[in-house]
Amino acid sequence: MAAFAAAWAAHVAADIPVHDGSSRPPAWPLWSWRFRSPVAADEPGHHARMLLATETALCAAILAQHVRAPGREGSRAGLAAWLADEALLLSAWARHPLQVGEIVITSQATVRFMLGLARADWAEAPEVLELGAGTGSYTGQILDRLGPHATVTAIEREPRLAARAKARYPDDKRLSVLCEDAGVELERRDPGTVPLMVSALPWTSMQPADRDRLLRLVASRLAPGGELLTIQYSTACERLFRRFFGDVTHAWSIANVPPGACYRLARPLREG
């Protein structure tokens, strides 16, 4: 309901400056005041072409953030690669809607923003564990930040997404892509041994028992001073995160569709 109310308010606010007489008053039926705008997309004599050109430019700028190539792909970089990845992602979501955390590939600006929340020195990190690698949109920037002797273990349970992530970086020996449940790899690790984790797992839509088990494993496997960086599209899980971590901070990235709540989770707690 809060999201619905916020969307309604945002829609009304966005409508006010671009309509003259073609829409209802924004506070209807409480009162009939209406802003008489000099620009409107659907009214003669109100600079519709200028308004539509501006909207088109804004949409193009947003799209450019998303189609910027996330990997070292040569001729496949850009729009064609983004469309191929987006088709894979939508197909995976249609098959497993509760397991796939997004239906639009995270923009490279948002990936950069989220990874920048880490307090660790990426160049000194010996290893990164990536949970829910998807098509590899985070993996390239993780590899770019690490030193030559670091390792990245990217885990993706959906076979076609895992194959795409692996194919994107075929020559980087630091990367291992595992097609399995993230919990399987976490259970292999000794407690307190992983310095840095990055996750795009959909904590909000997961079954509560599976979600709690994974968060418990993440918290127990983080090394002293370690941290988990994760993205969500609401703050609904913040109370849950505080059950497992003593240091929970987040910041919004608006360079994404939809805007992403990027979290840094540190100082693991004993649950309860």
C-alpha positions in Angstrom: 0.0 0.0 0.0 2.9 2.4 0.8 4.4 1.7 -2.7 1.0 2.1 -4.3 0.5 5.5 -2.5 4.0 6.7 -3.4 3.5 5.7 -7.1 0.2 7.6 -7.2 1.7 10.7 -5.6 4.6 10.6 -8.0 2.3 10.2 -11.0 0.2 13.2 -9.9 3.3 15.3 -9.2 4.8 14.5 -12.6 1.4 15.3 -14.3 1.1 18.8 -12.8 3.7 20.6 -14.9 2.7 19.0 -18.2 -1.0 19.5 -18.4 -3.2 22.5 -18.9 -6.8 21.4 -19.3 -6.7 17.8 -20.4 -6.4 16.1 -17.0 -8.3 16.1 -13.8 -7.3 18.5 -11.1 -4.5 16.8 -9.0 -6.5 16.9 -5.8 -9.8 15.9 -7.3 -12.4 15.4 -5.8 -11.2 17.4 -2.8 -10.9 20.6 -4.8 -10.8 21.8 -8.4 -7.5 23.8 -8.5 -5.4 23.0 -11.5 -2.0 24.4 -12.6 -2.3 26.0 -16.0 0.8 24.7 -17.6 2.3 26.3 -20.8 3.4 22.9 -22.0 1.3 19.8 -22.7 1.9 16.8 -24.8 -1.7 16.3 -25.9 -3.0 19.9 -26.3 -2.6 22.1 -29.4 -0.5 25.2 -28.9 1.3 23.9 -25.8 4.8 23.1 -27.2 4.0 19.4 -27.5 7.0 18.7 -29.8 9.4 20.2 -27.4 8.0 18.3 -24.5 8.0 15.0 -26.3 11.6 15.6 -27.5 12.7 16.2 -23.9 10.9 13.1 -22.7 12.5 11.0 -25.4 16.0 12.4 -24.6 15.4 11.4 -20.9 14.3 7.9 -21.8 17.3 7.5 -24.1 19.6 8.6 -21.3 18.1 6.0 -18.9 18.4 3.3 -21.6 22.0 4.2 -22.2 22.8 3.5 -18.6 21.4 0.0 -19.0 22.8 -1.0 -22.4 26.3 0.0 -21.5 28.3 -3.2 -21.9 29.0 -4.9 -18.5 31.7 -7.2 -19.8 34.7 -7.4 -22.1 32.7 -8.4 -25.2 34.2 -6.7 -28.2 31.7 -6.7 -31.1 28.8 -8.0 -29.0 29.0 -5.1 -26.6 26.2 -2.6 -26.4 22.6 -2.8 -27.4 22.7 -6.3 -29.0 24.4 -7.8 -25.9 21.9 -6.1 -23.6 18.9 -7.3 -25.5 20.3 -10.9 -25.5 20.8 -10.7 -21.8 17.5 -9.2 -21.2 15.7 -11.9 -23.2 17.6 -14.6 -21.1 16.6 -12.8 -17.8 12.9 -12.5 -18.8 12.9 -16.1 -19.8 14.4 -17.2 -16.4 11.9 -15.0 -14.6 9.0 -16.5 -16.4 10.1 -20.0 -15.4 11.1 -19.1 -11.8 9.5 -15.8 -10.8 10.4 -16.1 -7.1 14.0 -17.0 -7.7 15.0 -14.3 -10.2 15.5 -11.0 -8.4 14.9 -8.6 -11.3 13.3 -8.4 -14.8 15.4 -5.5 -16.0 19.2 -5.9 -16.0 20.9 -3.7 -13.3 22.5 -0.6 -14.8 26.3 -0.4 -14.8 25.9 3.0 -13.0 24.0 1.2 -10.2 26.5 -1.7 -10.0 29.3 0.9 -9.7 27.4 2.7 -7.0 26.7 -0.4 -5.0 30.3 -1.8 -5.1 31.4 1.7 -4.0 29.6 1.2 -0.7 32.3 -1.3 0.4 34.7 -0.1 3.0 37.2 -2.8 2.1 40.1 -2.1 -0.2 39.1 -4.0 -3.3 42.7 -4.2 -4.6 43.7 -6.0 -1.4 40.7 -8.4 -1.1 41.8 -12.0 -1.7 38.4 -13.3 -2.7 34.8 -12.3 -3.5 31.8 -14.6 -3.4 29.0 -13.4 -5.7 25.6 -14.8 -4.9 23.0 -14.7 -7.7 25.3 -13.7 -10.6 22.6 -13.6 -13.2 24.1 -12.8 -16.6 27.2 -11.4 -15.1 26.3 -7.7 -14.9 28.1 -7.3 -11.6 30.9 -9.7 -12.3 32.9 -7.6 -14.7 33.1 -4.6 -12.4 34.1 -6.9 -9.5 36.9 -8.4 -11.5 38.1 -4.9 -12.6 38.4 -3.8 -9.0 40.4 -6.8 -7.7 44.1 -7.5 -7.8 45.7 -10.0 -10.1 45.8 -12.8 -7.6 42.3 -12.5 -6.2 39.5 -15.0 -7.0 35.8 -14.5 -7.7 33.3 -17.4 -7.2 30.1 -16.5 -9.0 27.1 -18.6 -8.1 23.9 -18.8 -10.3 21.4 -21.6 -10.0 19.6 -21.0 -13.3 21.7 -22.9 -15.9 21.2 -20.5 -18.9 22.1 -17.5 -16.8 25.1 -19.2 -15.4 26.3 -20.2 -18.8 26.0 -16.6 -20.0 28.0 -15.3 -17.0 30.7 -17.8 -17.7 30.8 -17.1 -21.4 31.2 -13.4 -20.8 34.6 -13.6 -19.2 36.2 -16.7 -20.8 39.8 -15.6 -20.4 39.9 -14.4 -16.8 41.4 -17.2 -14.7 40.4 -15.5 -11.5 36.7 -16.3 -12.1 34.8 -19.6 -11.3 31.1 -19.8 -12.2 29.1 -22.4 -10.3 25.6 -23.5 -11.3 24.1 -24.4 -8.0 22.2 -23.0 -5.0 24.2 -20.4 -3.1 23.6 -22.3 0.1 25.5 -25.3 -1.2 28.7 -23.3 -1.7 28.3 -21.4 1.6 28.0 -24.7 3.5 31.3 -25.8 2.0 33.1 -22.8 3.4 34.5 -22.7 6.9 32.9 -20.1 9.3 34.6 -16.7 9.3 36.6 -17.1 6.1 34.9 -15.0 3.3 36.0 -11.4 3.3 33.6 -9.9 0.8 30.3 -11.0 -0.7 28.1 -9.4 -3.4 24.5 -10.5 -3.8 21.6 -9.8 -6.2 19.4 -12.5 -4.6 15.7 -11.5 -4.2 15.5 -11.6 -0.4 12.0 -10.2 -0.5 10.4 -12.9 -2.6 12.2 -15.9 -1.3 10.5 -18.4 1.0 11.1 -17.3 4.6 12.8 -20.6 5.6 15.2 -20.5 2.6 15.9 -16.8 3.1 16.7 -17.1 6.8 18.9 -20.1 6.1 20.9 -18.2 3.5 21.3 -15.1 5.6 22.4 -17.2 8.6 25.0 -18.9 6.4 26.2 -15.5 5.0 26.5 -14.0 8.5 28.5 -17.1 9.8 30.8 -17.3 6.8 31.9 -13.6 6.7 35.4 -13.1 7.9 36.0 -10.6 10.8 35.6 -7.2 9.2 33.8 -8.7 6.2 30.8 -7.3 4.5 27.9 -8.2 2.2 26.8 -5.8 -0.5 23.3 -6.5 -1.8 20.6 -4.8 -3.8 16.8 -4.7 -3.3 14.0 -2.6 -4.8 12.4 -1.7 -1.5 13.5 -1.4 2.1 11.1 -4.2 3.2 13.9 -6.5 4.3 15.7 -4.0 6.5 14.3 -5.3 9.7 15.2 -8.8 8.7 18.8 -7.8 7.9 19.1 -6.3 11.4 18.4 -9.8 12.9 21.6 -11.0 11.4 23.9 -7.9 11.1 24.8 -5.2 13.6 25.8 -2.7 10.9 23.1 -2.2 8.2 23.3 0.8 5.9 21.7 1.6 2.5 21.6 4.2 -0.2 19.3 4.6 -3.2 20.6 4.5 -6.7 18.2 6.3 -9.0 20.2 5.5 -12.1 18.3 2.2 -12.4 14.9 1.0 -13.5 13.4 0.6 -10.9 15.6 2.6 -8.4 17.6 0.2 -6.3 18.2 0.2 -2.5 21.9 -0.8 -2.2 22.8 -2.3 1.2 26.0 -2.8 3.0 25.7 -5.4 5.8 28.5 -6.0 8.3 29.2 -7.1 11.9 27.3 -10.5 11.9 25.2 -11.2 14.9 24.0 -14.3 16.6 20.3 -14.4 15.6 18.2 -13.6 18.6 
